[in-house]
């Protein structure tokens, strides 16, 4: 984009856990979806800096995750966070603020009210033209699937707040299921398990670390991770404790939530027309989103559903990349919501 260009085009994956912004085909912002505000609602920090404050603030600072279950829960905080992240793009060499053309991705189960909230937040943060694209469609484009072909492809996008399951053919979503069980619920399961089983209190960040280090969908892995040491206060005595956690324990504790994801995938397959079902069996099902990185998840789903599951090459950024491609070809893709 030249200095005299008056419109800046950005693609935004506004996620419950992370927000990714693509500008000129490159990922320019990849930050946690957290904003820190003071008592007067002045922004103190956005993204990673705000995440480091999360759970460690005093009464004059509060950290907010503006999105819950894939949708905006705090309108003001969301707007401030989007503004802050747009400023990160090229704050060093910006002489003036160009008008913005933004493509934002949204959960496929979004209601009209939720769509309006995303649109308003993006417009208040400086967006002149705001388009929206459904997350599973963006994920399919990002993975490299030809979404306009007369062929059925299924994408499962496991994000922070929602798991999006969609069958895509001829540039449209044929059947879809959006469930509010995803990465955040797995983190909550771990917090509850640590409290109940080991009598130790852990916060959201520690539970997230446990999930990353020893999270598993199977109780037997070919390359098991080493046990993870967790430190925290004993619930009863408040004295410090040290607990060693294995991946088998976490696999047991996540069983309930993972079973719900399996049921949702089967439900979406049930609604799929037979011709497209045959294509899906032949092509396999694609996993995207941060949840796709869970050890053994593809193997577990393949065994349960009898269809081959493939993890996308870069599952964390698949949705953002697809949104970026849609932005480049905005006139071609008629499935963008204006």
Long-range contacts (C-beta under 8 A, 24 or more apart in sequence): 3-95, 5-98, 6-98, 6-99, 7-98, 7-99, 7-100, 7-101, 7-128, 8-89, 8-98, 8-99, 8-100, 8-101, 9-100, 9-101, 9-102, 9-327, 10-86, 10-89, 10-100, 10-101, 10-102, 10-103, 10-327, 11-102, 11-103, 11-320, 11-323, 11-324, 11-326, 11-327, 12-82, 12-102, 12-103, 12-104, 12-105, 12-122, 12-320, 12-323, 13-105, 13-138, 13-319, 13-320, 13-323, 14-67, 14-82, 14-104, 14-105, 14-106, 14-118, 15-67, 15-70, 15-159, 15-160, 15-161, 15-319, 16-65, 16-67, 16-68, 16-69, 16-70, 16-159, 16-160, 16-161, 16-162, 16-182, 16-183, 16-184, 17-159, 17-160, 17-161, 17-183, 17-184, 17-290, 18-160, 18-290, 18-316, 19-47, 19-81, 19-82, 19-85, 20-317, 20-319, 20-320, 21-85, 21-86, 21-88, 21-89, 21-320, 22-320, 22-321, 22-323, 22-324, 22-327, 23-89, 23-90, 25-324, 25-328, 27-317, 27-320, 28-88, 28-89, 28-90, 29-85, 29-88, 29-89, 30-317, 31-85, 31-88, 33-65, 33-66, 33-67, 33-81, 33-160, 34-63, 34-64, 34-65, 34-81, 35-63, 35-64, 35-66, 35-77, 35-80, 35-81, 35-84, 36-61, 36-62, 36-63, 36-64, 37-61, 37-62, 37-64, 37-77, 37-80, 41-76, 41-80, 43-80, 43-83, 43-84, 46-80, 46-81, 46-84, 46-85, 46-88, 47-84, 47-85, 47-88, 51-205, 54-204, 54-205, 55-203, 55-204, 55-205, 67-160, 67-161, 68-161, 68-184, 69-161, 69-162, 69-180, 69-184, 70-106, 70-107, 70-110, 70-135, 70-159, 70-160, 70-161, 70-162, 70-178, 70-180, 70-182, 71-107, 71-110, 71-114, 71-117, 71-118, 71-161, 72-114, 72-117, 72-118, 72-121, 75-117, 75-120, 75-121, 78-117, 78-121, 79-121, 79-124, 79-125, 82-121, 82-122, 82-125, 83-125, 83-126, 86-125, 86-126, 97-126, 99-126, 99-128, 100-126, 100-127, 100-128, 100-129, 101-127, 101-128, 101-129, 101-131, 101-327, 101-330, 102-127, 102-129, 102-130, 102-131, 103-131, 103-132, 103-133, 103-323, 103-326, 103-327, 103-330, 103-336, 104-130, 104-131, 104-132, 104-133, 104-323, 105-132, 105-133, 105-134, 105-135, 105-138, 105-319, 105-320, 105-322, 105-323, 106-132, 106-133, 106-134, 106-135, 106-337, 107-134, 107-135, 107-161, 107-162, 107-164, 107-178, 108-134, 108-135, 108-136, 108-137, 108-164, 108-166, 108-173, 108-176, 108-178, 109-162, 109-164, 109-176, 109-177, 109-178, 110-178, 115-337, 131-326, 131-327, 131-330, 131-336, 131-337, 131-338, 132-336, 132-337, 133-322, 133-323, 133-326, 133-333, 133-335, 133-336, 133-337, 134-164, 134-166, 134-173, 134-176, 134-335, 134-337, 135-159, 135-162, 135-164, 135-319, 136-164, 136-165, 136-166, 136-168, 136-173, 136-176, 137-166, 137-168, 137-173, 137-322, 137-335, 138-318, 138-319, 138-320, 138-322, 138-323, 138-326, 139-164, 139-286, 139-288, 139-289, 139-312, 139-318, 139-319, 139-322, 140-166, 140-168, 140-286, 140-322, 141-321, 141-322, 141-323, 141-325, 141-326, 142-288, 142-312, 142-317, 142-318, 142-319, 142-320, 142-321, 142-322, 142-323, 142-324, 142-325, 143-286, 143-288, 143-312, 143-313, 143-318, 143-322, 145-286, 147-171, 151-276, 151-279, 151-283, 152-272, 152-273, 152-275, 152-276, 152-277, 152-278, 152-279, 152-280, 152-283, 153-279, 153-280, 153-283, 153-286, 154-268, 154-269, 154-272, 154-280, 154-285, 154-286, 155-285, 155-286, 155-288, 156-261, 156-265, 156-285, 156-286, 156-287, 156-288, 156-292, 156-309, 157-288, 157-289, 157-318, 157-319, 158-182, 158-183, 158-261, 158-287, 158-288, 158-289, 158-290, 158-291, 158-292, 158-294, 159-183, 159-289, 159-290, 159-291, 159-319, 160-184, 160-290, 163-261, 163-264, 163-289, 163-291, 164-289, 165-264, 165-265, 165-268, 166-268, 167-268, 167-271, 167-272, 167-276, 167-280, 169-276, 169-279, 171-333, 171-334, 171-335, 172-335, 174-272, 174-273, 174-276, 175-268, 175-271, 175-272, 176-268, 177-264, 177-265, 177-267, 177-268, 179-260, 179-261, 179-264, 181-257, 181-260, 181-261, 181-264, 182-289, 182-291, 183-211, 183-289, 183-290, 183-291, 185-257, 186-211, 186-215, 186-254, 186-257, 186-291, 186-294, 187-211, 189-253, 189-254, 189-256, 189-257, 190-250, 190-253, 190-254, 192-253, 193-249, 193-250, 193-253, 194-230, 194-232, 194-243, 194-245, 195-235, 197-249, 197-253, 198-230, 198-241, 198-243, 199-234, 199-235, 199-236, 199-241, 200-230, 200-232, 200-233, 200-234, 200-235, 200-241, 200-243, 201-232, 201-233, 201-235, 202-230, 202-232, 206-230, 206-232, 210-245, 210-250, 211-250, 211-294, 214-245, 214-246, 214-247, 214-249, 214-250, 215-247, 215-250, 215-254, 215-294, 215-295, 216-247, 216-248, 216-250, 216-251, 216-254, 216-294, 216-295, 216-296, 217-251, 217-254, 217-258, 217-294, 217-295, 217-296, 217-297, 217-299, 217-300, 218-251, 218-295, 218-296, 218-299, 218-300, 219-248, 219-251, 219-252, 220-248, 221-247, 221-295, 221-296, 225-295, 247-295, 251-296, 258-297, 258-300, 262-301, 262-304, 262-305, 265-301, 265-305, 266-305, 269-305, 280-307, 281-307, 284-308, 284-309, 284-310, 285-309, 285-310, 286-310, 286-311, 286-312, 287-311, 287-312, 287-315, 288-312, 288-315, 288-318, 288-319, 289-315, 289-316, 289-318, 289-319, 290-315, 290-316
